[in-house]
Amino acid sequence: MHMKLPEVKRCCFCLPLRKGIIIFGCINILLTLFATACLFVTTELRKSTITNGSSLEVVTSTVLFSILGMAVILNILLLVAGCQKDATMFRLYNFYGIASVLATLIPTFILLSRLQTLEACVTFSAIVMQCYVIVLVRSEILKLEKQTKNDLESASPDVVDVPDRDTLL
C-alpha cells in the first residue's frame, strides 16, 4: 500500500520551510529537556513508594528516558541538517522520527490504561508535533532533491538520461 503525504511549502503557513524546521528543532530540544527533568523528578518522588505493582511504571520510565535521550541527540542533528541543507541528515532524522513515534505509542497506551490522562494528553501532543515535523522534513528533502536535480541539469545540458532498464546495444 502506497500512501501519499502532503508536500508543505511553508512552515505554519508563514515561515520559510528550512527556518521553520530549525525553530521546531529548538522547540523540540527545549521541550525534551523539560520533559526529561519532569520525568526524573516524578520518578525520584515515586521511588520511595515503590511496591510490587509499580514495576511497570519503572520500566515505562526507563523506556521514556531512553526515547527522550535519543530525542535530544537527534534534534541536534535536525538543527545541523537544517543549517547545512543536508538531505542525508534529514533522511536520518525522518527514520528516527517515525521510529520514535511508534515507540512512544506503547508508553502512551500504558499511561491511558493507568488512567493518567494528563500525562497521556501531553504525550499525544508530542506525538502530533513529531508527525508535523516529519512532514516538514520530508517536504524539505523533496525540495532539496528537486534543487539538486535542477542544478545538475543546468550544469550539463548535453548529458543524455538513459533509464537503467534500457540497454545501449
Backbone as numpy.savetxt, mean C-alpha at the origin, in Angstrom:
# Nx Ny Nz CAx CAy CAz Cx Cy Cz
-10.19 -14.52 -14.40 -11.02 -13.36 -14.40 -10.13 -12.12 -14.40
-10.44 -11.20 -15.27 -9.65 -9.98 -15.41 -10.49 -8.80 -14.95
-9.96 -8.05 -14.00 -10.68 -6.90 -13.47 -9.93 -5.63 -13.85
-10.66 -4.65 -14.34 -10.04 -3.40 -14.76 -10.21 -2.36 -13.66
-9.09 -1.82 -13.21 -9.10 -0.78 -12.20 -9.11 0.58 -12.89
-9.70 1.56 -12.24 -9.71 2.89 -12.87 -8.32 3.51 -12.89
-8.11 4.35 -13.89 -6.85 5.09 -13.96 -7.13 6.51 -13.49
-6.43 6.91 -12.46 -6.66 8.21 -11.82 -5.65 9.20 -12.39
-6.14 10.38 -12.74 -5.25 11.41 -13.29 -4.75 12.37 -12.21
-5.57 12.58 -11.17 -5.20 13.50 -10.10 -5.54 12.86 -8.76
-4.79 13.23 -7.75 -5.02 12.72 -6.40 -6.04 13.61 -5.69
-7.08 13.02 -5.17 -8.15 13.75 -4.45 -8.75 14.86 -5.32
-8.75 14.69 -6.62 -9.34 15.60 -7.60 -8.67 16.97 -7.69
-7.57 17.18 -6.96 -6.98 18.52 -7.00 -5.45 18.51 -7.08
-4.79 17.47 -6.60 -3.33 17.45 -6.57 -2.78 16.65 -7.75
-1.60 17.02 -8.23 -0.95 16.16 -9.22 -0.69 14.78 -8.62
-0.68 13.78 -9.45 -0.65 12.39 -9.00 0.58 12.08 -8.16
1.75 12.43 -8.65 2.98 12.08 -7.93 3.08 12.82 -6.60
2.71 14.09 -6.56 2.75 14.84 -5.30 1.73 14.28 -4.31
0.59 13.85 -4.80 -0.41 13.24 -3.94 0.08 11.93 -3.34
0.81 11.15 -4.13 1.38 9.90 -3.63 2.40 10.20 -2.54
3.22 11.21 -2.73 4.21 11.58 -1.71 3.51 12.05 -0.43
2.44 12.84 -0.57 1.71 13.30 0.60 1.06 12.12 1.33
0.45 11.19 0.58 -0.15 10.02 1.20 0.92 9.14 1.86
2.11 9.08 1.29 3.20 8.34 1.92 3.58 8.93 3.26
3.66 10.27 3.33 3.97 10.93 4.61 2.86 10.71 5.62
1.60 10.83 5.18 0.47 10.60 6.08 0.47 9.16 6.57
0.75 8.21 5.67 0.79 6.79 6.08 1.88 6.54 7.11
3.04 7.17 6.94 4.12 6.98 7.91 3.70 7.51 9.28
3.12 8.71 9.32 2.70 9.29 10.59 1.61 8.45 11.26
0.61 8.03 10.48 -0.47 7.22 11.05 0.03 5.85 11.50
0.97 5.28 10.77 1.51 3.97 11.15 2.31 4.08 12.44
3.11 5.13 12.57 3.86 5.31 13.82 2.92 5.56 15.00
1.86 6.32 14.78 0.87 6.57 15.83 0.15 5.28 16.20
-0.25 4.49 15.20 -0.94 3.22 15.47 -0.03 2.24 16.20
1.25 2.23 15.84 2.20 1.36 16.52 2.35 1.76 17.98
2.43 3.05 18.24 2.55 3.52 19.62 1.30 3.17 20.43
0.13 3.38 19.84 -1.12 3.03 20.54 -1.22 1.54 20.79
-0.85 0.74 19.82 -0.89 -0.71 19.98 0.09 -1.16 21.05
1.25 -0.53 21.09 2.25 -0.87 22.11 1.73 -0.55 23.51
1.12 0.63 23.67 0.60 1.03 24.97 -0.52 0.10 25.42
-1.46 -0.19 24.53 -2.57 -1.06 24.93 -2.09 -2.48 25.20
-1.10 -2.95 24.47 -0.56 -4.29 24.73 0.12 -4.34 26.09
0.88 -3.31 26.41 1.55 -3.27 27.72 0.55 -3.16 28.86
-0.52 -2.39 28.65 -1.53 -2.26 29.70 -2.30 -3.56 29.91
-2.55 -4.29 28.84 -3.28 -5.56 28.95 -2.39 -6.71 29.39
-1.09 -6.51 29.32 -0.16 -7.59 29.68 -0.32 -8.01 31.14
-0.69 -7.07 32.00 -0.84 -7.40 33.42 -2.09 -8.22 33.69
-3.06 -8.18 32.79 -4.30 -8.93 33.00 -4.46 -10.09 32.04
-3.35 -10.67 31.57 -3.43 -11.77 30.61 -3.97 -13.02 31.30
-4.97 -13.58 30.66 -5.52 -14.86 31.11 -5.35 -15.86 29.99
-5.82 -17.06 30.19 -5.67 -18.08 29.16 -6.47 -17.75 27.91
-7.60 -17.07 28.03 -8.44 -16.75 26.88 -7.91 -15.62 26.03
-6.95 -14.85 26.54 -6.47 -13.69 25.79 -5.19 -13.97 25.00
-4.82 -15.24 24.86 -3.63 -15.54 24.06 -3.85 -15.17 22.60
-5.11 -15.19 22.15 -5.44 -14.76 20.79 -5.12 -13.28 20.62
-5.35 -12.48 21.65 -5.04 -11.06 21.58 -3.54 -10.82 21.47
-2.74 -11.64 22.14 -1.28 -11.51 22.07 -0.80 -11.84 20.66
-1.35 -12.90 20.07 -0.98 -13.28 18.70 -1.41 -12.20 17.72
-2.63 -11.68 17.90 -3.12 -10.62 17.02 -2.23 -9.38 17.12
-1.82 -9.03 18.33 -0.94 -7.88 18.51 0.41 -8.10 17.84
0.93 -9.31 17.93 2.21 -9.62 17.30 2.11 -9.51 15.78
1.02 -10.01 15.21 0.82 -9.92 13.76 0.71 -8.46 13.35
-0.05 -7.69 14.13 -0.21 -6.27 13.79 1.11 -5.50 13.92
1.93 -5.83 14.92 3.25 -5.19 15.04 4.10 -5.45 13.80
4.09 -6.69 13.33 4.91 -7.00 12.15 4.38 -6.31 10.90
3.05 -6.24 10.76 2.47 -5.55 9.60 2.80 -4.06 9.66
2.67 -3.46 10.83 2.95 -2.03 10.97 4.43 -1.72 10.79
5.30 -2.62 11.24 6.73 -2.41 11.04 7.11 -2.42 9.56
6.55 -3.36 8.83 6.80 -3.39 7.38 6.17 -2.19 6.70
5.05 -1.70 7.23 4.38 -0.55 6.63 5.27 0.69 6.69
5.95 0.90 7.78 6.83 2.07 7.90 7.95 1.98 6.87
8.57 0.81 6.77 9.69 0.64 5.83 9.23 0.83 4.39
8.10 0.24 4.04 7.67 0.31 2.64 7.01 1.64 2.30
6.51 2.37 3.28 6.06 3.73 3.00 7.23 4.66 2.75
8.36 4.40 3.38 9.58 5.14 3.05 10.00 4.81 1.61
9.85 3.54 1.21 10.10 3.15 -0.17 9.18 3.90 -1.12
7.92 4.08 -0.72 6.97 4.83 -1.54 7.42 6.28 -1.71
7.91 6.89 -0.66 8.41 8.26 -0.75 9.61 8.36 -1.70
10.53 7.41 -1.59 11.71 7.41 -2.47 11.28 7.19 -3.92
10.36 6.26 -4.13 9.88 5.99 -5.49 9.18 7.22 -6.06
8.42 7.92 -5.23 7.74 9.13 -5.70 8.70 10.23 -6.06
9.75 10.38 -5.29 10.73 11.43 -5.59 11.58 11.10 -6.81
11.89 9.80 -7.01 12.76 9.40 -8.11 12.00 8.99 -9.37
10.69 8.92 -9.32 9.86 8.45 -10.43 10.31 7.06 -10.89
10.47 6.15 -9.94 10.97 4.81 -10.22 9.81 3.82 -10.26
9.51 3.30 -11.46 8.38 2.40 -11.64 8.60 1.05 -10.94
9.85 0.60 -10.85 10.13 -0.67 -10.19 9.81 -0.59 -8.70
10.20 0.49 -8.07 9.87 0.66 -6.65 8.37 0.81 -6.44
7.69 1.49 -7.37 6.24 1.59 -7.28 5.58 0.21 -7.37
6.09 -0.63 -8.28 5.54 -1.99 -8.40 5.76 -2.79 -7.12
6.95 -2.67 -6.55 7.24 -3.35 -5.29 6.28 -2.89 -4.19
6.04 -1.59 -4.13 5.10 -1.08 -3.14 3.69 -1.61 -3.40
3.29 -1.70 -4.66 1.96 -2.22 -4.98 1.80 -3.67 -4.52
2.82 -4.50 -4.74 2.76 -5.88 -4.25 2.62 -5.91 -2.73
3.39 -5.06 -2.06 3.29 -4.97 -0.61 1.89 -4.51 -0.19
1.37 -3.51 -0.87 0.06 -2.96 -0.52 -1.04 -3.99 -0.60
-1.02 -4.77 -1.65 -2.04 -5.82 -1.81 -1.87 -6.88 -0.74
-0.64 -7.27 -0.48 -0.39 -8.29 0.56 -0.78 -7.77 1.94
-0.50 -6.51 2.23 -0.83 -5.99 3.56 -2.33 -5.84 3.74
-3.05 -5.48 2.68 -4.51 -5.40 2.79 -5.08 -6.78 3.10
-4.59 -7.79 2.39 -5.08 -9.15 2.65 -4.69 -9.63 4.04
-3.48 -9.29 4.49 -3.03 -9.73 5.81 -3.76 -8.98 6.92
-4.19 -7.76 6.67 -4.87 -6.98 7.69 -6.33 -7.40 7.86
-6.87 -8.07 6.87 -8.26 -8.50 6.99 -8.47 -9.50 8.12
-7.49 -10.37 8.35 -7.63 -11.40 9.38 -7.72 -10.77 10.78
-6.79 -9.88 11.17 -6.96 -9.24 12.49 -8.23 -8.40 12.59
-8.68 -7.82 11.46 -9.91 -7.04 11.49 -11.10 -7.92 11.83
-11.16 -9.10 11.23 -12.25 -10.02 11.55 -12.17 -10.52 12.99
-10.96 -10.68 13.49 -10.80 -11.08 14.90 -11.31 -9.97 15.81
-11.00 -8.72 15.47 -11.49 -7.60 16.27 -13.02 -7.53 16.23
-13.60 -7.79 15.06 -15.06 -7.78 14.96 -15.68 -8.91 15.77
-15.04 -10.07 15.76 -15.59 -11.19 16.52 -15.50 -10.93 18.03
-14.56 -10.13 18.46 -14.42 -9.76 19.88 -15.25 -8.53 20.23
-16.05 -8.05 19.28 -16.91 -6.88 19.46 -16.13 -5.62 19.83
-14.95 -5.49 19.28 -14.14 -4.28 19.44 -14.36 -3.42 18.19
-15.53 -2.78 18.14 -15.95 -2.10 16.92 -15.12 -0.86 16.61
-14.68 -0.12 17.60 -13.87 1.06 17.33 -12.56 0.68 16.65
-11.88 -0.32 17.20 -10.62 -0.77 16.61 -10.85 -1.34 15.21
-11.97 -2.05 15.03 -12.28 -2.62 13.71 -12.57 -1.52 12.70
-13.26 -0.46 13.11 -13.54 0.66 12.20 -12.27 1.39 11.80
-11.37 1.58 12.77 -10.10 2.23 12.47 -9.29 1.37 11.50
-9.26 0.08 11.73 -8.54 -0.83 10.84 -9.16 -0.84 9.45
-10.48 -0.84 9.39 -11.15 -0.83 8.09 -10.88 0.45 7.33
-10.84 1.59 8.04 -10.52 2.85 7.35 -9.09 2.85 6.83
-8.17 2.21 7.56 -6.80 2.08 7.07 -6.75 1.20 5.82
-7.57 0.16 5.78 -7.62 -0.71 4.60 -8.14 0.07 3.40
-9.17 0.88 3.60 -9.73 1.67 2.49 -8.69 2.68 1.99
-7.98 3.32 2.90 -6.94 4.28 2.50 -5.82 3.58 1.73
-5.45 2.38 2.18 -4.41 1.62 1.48 -4.87 1.25 0.07
-6.14 0.89 -0.08 -6.66 0.55 -1.41 -6.60 1.77 -2.34
-6.90 2.96 -1.81 -6.81 4.18 -2.61 -5.38 4.45 -3.03
-4.43 4.25 -2.12 -3.02 4.46 -2.46 -2.58 3.45 -3.52
-3.08 2.22 -3.45 -2.75 1.21 -4.46 -3.23 1.67 -5.84
-4.43 2.22 -5.91 -4.96 2.72 -7.19 -4.12 3.90 -7.68
-3.72 4.79 -6.77 -2.87 5.93 -7.16 -1.53 5.46 -7.71
-0.92 4.52 -7.02 0.40 4.02 -7.44 0.29 3.32 -8.79
-0.77 2.54 -8.97 -0.96 1.85 -10.25 -1.12 2.87 -11.38
-1.85 3.94 -11.13 -2.03 4.98 -12.15 -0.70 5.66 -12.47
0.12 5.88 -11.45 1.44 6.48 -11.68 2.33 5.54 -12.48
2.26 4.24 -12.21 3.04 3.27 -12.99 2.63 3.31 -14.45
1.32 3.34 -14.72 0.85 3.42 -16.11 1.32 4.71 -16.77
1.29 5.81 -16.04 1.73 7.10 -16.57 3.23 7.06 -16.90
4.03 6.48 -16.00 5.47 6.39 -16.25 5.77 5.46 -17.43
5.02 4.36 -17.56 5.25 3.46 -18.69 4.89 4.13 -20.01
3.80 4.88 -20.05 3.44 5.61 -21.28 4.51 6.64 -21.62
5.00 7.33 -20.60 6.02 8.34 -20.81 7.31 7.71 -21.34
7.70 6.57 -20.79 8.90 5.88 -21.24 8.73 5.39 -22.67
7.55 4.86 -22.98 7.30 4.38 -24.34 7.33 5.53 -25.34
6.75 6.66 -24.99 6.77 7.83 -25.88 8.18 8.37 -26.06
8.98 8.35 -24.99 10.37 8.80 -25.08 11.18 7.90 -26.01
10.96 6.58 -25.93 11.68 5.65 -26.78 11.26 5.80 -28.24
9.98 6.03 -28.48 9.51 6.18 -29.85 10.02 7.47 -30.47
10.09 8.53 -29.70 10.56 9.79 -30.25 12.08 9.80 -30.42
12.80 9.00 -29.64 14.26 8.97 -29.74 14.73 8.20 -30.96
14.05 7.16 -31.34 14.47 6.35 -32.49 13.27 6.06 -33.39
12.96 6.98 -34.30 11.77 6.79 -35.15 11.96 5.72 -36.23
13.18 5.32 -36.56 13.39 4.36 -37.62 13.40 2.91 -37.12
13.11 2.66 -35.86 13.07 1.31 -35.31 11.71 0.70 -35.62
11.73 -0.54 -36.11 10.50 -1.24 -36.44 10.15 -2.17 -35.30
8.92 -2.09 -34.84 8.46 -2.94 -33.75 7.87 -4.22 -34.34
8.52 -5.36 -34.08 8.06 -6.65 -34.57 7.58 -7.46 -33.37
6.33 -7.93 -33.40 5.84 -8.74 -32.28 6.66 -10.03 -32.15
6.71 -10.57 -30.93 7.49 -11.77 -30.65 6.98 -12.99 -31.41
5.71 -13.04 -31.70 5.17 -14.23 -32.36 5.46 -14.26 -33.85
5.86 -13.14 -34.45 6.21 -13.11 -35.88 7.67 -13.48 -36.06
7.94 -14.25 -37.08 9.33 -14.59 -37.38 9.81 -13.73 -38.53
11.11 -13.61 -38.63 11.69 -12.77 -39.67 12.02 -13.55 -40.93
11.79 -14.85 -40.93 12.08 -15.67 -42.10 10.97 -15.69 -43.08
